[in-house]
Amino acid sequence: MRGFVLTAGLSAGVLMASGAFAASVANHYECVGDATAATVYFGPGGAAPSFRVVNLGLGGPDTTEVTLDRVTSESSAMGRLVTGAYTLIADADLTFTLIIPTVSIKDEDVSGVEGMLVRTLEGTMPPPSGVTIPGPRQYNDFRAVTCVASIVR
């Protein structure tokens, strides 16, 4: 009986020690795609993530980095969907949605994570010359991105 208690205690200790090295879920993604980049950081305690994008597609320099407002995050069958809004346009809504898989990290960062950045512009912007489009319009731009997933503490 005494041997059984010692063996059981030793086994439980080994299991707990191996659990300390279990994988954790990435909370930081740095993504790069064709003429764009995006960075997401999921803060501790369920706080709203921080979401930044480079090149909003509004013209001007391609290296402009903007922190988006009204950032939300949800999990779906596609992975994690992080959505943020650029709020400095008076007559339109410009939102970005980053679709990334949930990545478990054990020892080091995971590179080569494939994702998608969706840029959605909707509103009553003037149509191109010679085109008549009544009412609000919506335009979606899809860009594949490759990310590095990591854990930032």
Buried (B, 14 or more C-beta within 10 A) or exposed (E): EEEEEEEEEEEEEEEEEEEEEEEEEBBBBBBBBEEBBBBBBBEEEEEEBBBBBBBBBEEEEEEEEBEBEEBEBEEEEEBBBBBBBBEEBEEBBBBBBBBBBEBEBEEEBBEEBEBBBBBBBBBEBEEEEEEEEEEEEEEEEEBEBEBBBBBEE
